[in-house]
Amino acid sequence: MSTAPLRKDAARNWERIVAVARDLVDEGIPLQLNDVARRAGMGVGTVYRHFPTPEALLETVATPALEALTAHGEQALTEDDPWRALTGFLTRTIEAQVTDASLTTVTAAHTDALARTTELKGTLRSVGGRLFERARAAGVVRPDLTSGDLVPLMCGVAYAANVHSAPAARTETARRYLTTLLEGVRARSGADAT
């Protein structure tokens, strides 16, 4: 179902609301629609007309990152080397998790306010699972791991990087932790397994 395009003033308001929400998320401030309206310099009714809940607004803020990750994952599926495809996707995912504060809350939520969010999260899980299974079928991932293990492992890396590093060093710390994790995920050859 398509929606009618917004009038120019409504489109400007929508963009202003999302930009203010993005700033608040980046500052670590929980989204409250009244606060967004105040900071955006508009009536709270205007904000509620565009976003009936803070969750809908947060998901809108997270949508570009979810779309980019999904596109990257789908591109990774065309990569010939299953290990490089998986590790490239996981690296991009962990970088997004530690640089975009909206992603953690949105991806961890059990229910979504927007159908687009549900669609993107489903595609992202599917792509990640397919990349993992390709790598496992190629014998480059430990056989005792499943694609279901990826989400908690990645959450652990993101959490550790967020807690144990300054914001300026967070991406580099996350990459270092992910590299360590991937060394444990990778299947060992016969000579290496001893």
TAGI-V232327 format. One record per residue. RES is the residue in one letter. PHI is phi in degrees with one decimal (NA if undefined). PSI is psi in whole degrees, 0 to 359 (NA if undefined). D_FIRST is the distance of its C-alpha to the first C-alpha in Angstrom with 1 decimal. Layout:
BEGIN
res = <RES	RES>
phi = <PHI	PHI>
psi = <PSI	PSI>
d_first = <D_FIRST	D_FIRST>
END
This chain:
BEGIN
res = <M	S	T	A	P	L	R	K	D	A	A	R	N	W	E	R	I	V	A	V	A	R	D	L	V	D	E	G	I	P	L	Q	L	N	D	V	A	R	R	A	G	M	G	V	G	T	V	Y	R	H	F	P	T	P	E	A	L	L	E	T	V	A	T	P	A	L	E	A	L	T	A	H	G	E	Q	A	L	T	E	D	D	P	W	R	A	L	T	G	F	L	T	R	T	I	E	A	Q	V	T	D	A	S	L	T	T	V	T	A	A	H	T	D	A	L	A	R	T	T	E	L	K	G	T	L	R	S	V	G	G	R	L	F	E	R	A	R	A	A	G	V	V	R	P	D	L	T	S	G	D	L	V	P	L	M	C	G	V	A	Y	A	A	N	V	H	S	A	P	A	A	R	T	E	T	A	R	R	Y	L	T	T	L	L	E	G	V	R	A	R	S	G	A	D	A	T>
phi = <NA	-94.2	-108.7	-66.7	-63.9	-73.9	-60.4	-57.9	-68.2	-67.5	-64.2	-63.3	-62.5	-59.3	-62.2	-65.1	-61.4	-65.3	-64.9	-64.4	-62.0	-58.8	-60.8	-63.2	-61.0	-63.8	-84.0	80.2	-97.8	-59.8	-75.2	-125.2	-60.6	-63.3	-65.4	-62.4	-60.2	-61.1	-68.1	-80.5	72.2	-140.1	-69.6	-64.4	-60.5	-63.3	-64.3	-65.0	-65.0	-85.1	-136.1	-68.6	-141.1	-60.4	-64.6	-63.2	-68.1	-62.0	-63.8	-65.1	-63.0	-80.0	-55.2	-58.6	-68.1	-63.8	-63.9	-65.0	-65.1	-62.4	-61.8	-64.2	-62.7	-65.5	-66.4	-62.0	-64.3	-89.0	-66.5	-70.3	-89.1	-60.7	-69.0	-63.6	-63.4	-66.0	-67.6	-63.7	-64.7	-66.3	-63.5	-61.4	-65.0	-68.0	-62.4	-65.7	-62.3	-90.9	-108.5	-122.2	-64.1	-73.4	-66.0	-58.3	-66.4	-66.9	-72.4	-83.3	-65.0	-81.3	-126.8	-119.5	-82.4	-118.7	-61.5	-61.5	-63.5	-59.6	-61.5	-65.0	-63.5	-63.8	-64.1	-62.3	-62.5	-63.8	-62.7	-60.0	-63.6	-65.7	-62.9	-63.9	-64.8	-60.7	-66.5	-66.9	-63.0	-80.0	80.6	-102.2	-120.4	-51.5	-70.1	-83.9	-95.1	-122.1	-62.9	-65.6	-75.5	-62.0	-60.2	-64.1	-65.1	-66.4	-61.5	-62.9	-63.6	-62.4	-61.8	-61.3	-65.2	-68.0	-82.1	-106.5	-148.1	-70.6	-51.2	-66.6	-103.3	-59.8	-65.0	-64.5	-62.6	-61.8	-61.9	-64.5	-64.4	-65.2	-58.8	-64.3	-61.4	-63.9	-62.8	-79.5	-81.1	-66.6	-68.5	-94.0	-72.4	-52.8	-70.4	-81.2	-76.4	-79.9>
psi = <125	154	152	145	147	148	160	316	323	321	319	318	316	312	320	317	314	321	317	317	319	315	316	316	315	332	356	20	124	141	124	127	326	318	320	314	314	312	329	348	38	168	149	330	324	317	315	329	325	322	102	341	157	328	319	320	316	318	324	320	322	342	313	321	319	319	318	318	319	314	319	318	318	323	321	330	341	352	135	324	109	325	314	322	313	311	325	317	315	323	312	321	314	324	318	320	323	351	345	103	341	333	318	311	315	315	335	343	139	335	154	148	333	138	325	322	314	317	311	317	320	316	318	315	317	313	314	317	318	319	318	313	324	315	320	318	330	355	17	358	141	135	342	355	152	166	334	341	339	313	308	325	316	321	321	318	313	316	313	317	321	323	325	18	154	153	321	334	1	316	315	320	316	319	318	315	320	319	318	316	314	329	327	335	327	137	144	141	168	317	327	341	349	NA>
d_first = <0.0	3.8	6.7	9.9	12.7	15.3	18.7	21.3	23.1	20.0	19.1	22.7	22.7	19.8	21.7	24.9	23.7	22.4	25.7	27.8	26.1	26.7	30.4	30.8	29.5	31.8	34.6	34.1	33.3	30.9	28.0	28.6	26.4	29.7	31.2	28.3	28.5	32.2	32.2	29.6	31.7	29.1	28.7	27.3	25.0	23.3	22.7	21.5	19.0	17.3	18.2	19.0	21.0	23.1	21.4	18.0	20.0	22.0	19.1	17.8	21.4	21.5	18.3	20.3	23.0	20.8	19.1	22.7	24.1	21.6	22.2	25.9	25.9	24.3	26.9	29.6	28.9	30.3	33.5	36.5	38.2	36.5	38.4	37.6	33.9	33.9	36.1	34.3	30.9	32.7	34.5	31.3	29.8	32.9	33.2	29.7	30.5	33.7	32.5	29.2	29.8	26.2	25.8	28.4	26.9	23.3	24.2	26.7	24.5	24.1	20.9	18.1	16.6	13.4	11.2	11.8	15.4	15.6	14.2	16.7	19.5	19.1	19.2	22.1	24.0	23.6	24.8	27.6	28.7	28.7	30.8	33.1	33.6	34.4	37.0	38.4	38.7	40.5	42.9	42.3	40.9	43.1	42.6	42.8	39.6	36.1	32.7	32.3	35.3	33.5	31.4	34.4	36.6	34.3	33.9	37.7	38.1	35.7	37.4	40.9	40.1	38.7	41.7	44.5	44.0	43.8	40.4	41.9	42.9	39.9	38.3	41.7	42.6	39.3	40.0	43.5	42.5	39.8	42.5	44.8	42.1	41.4	45.1	45.0	42.0	43.4	45.4	49.1	51.1	54.2	56.5	54.3	53.7	57.2>
END
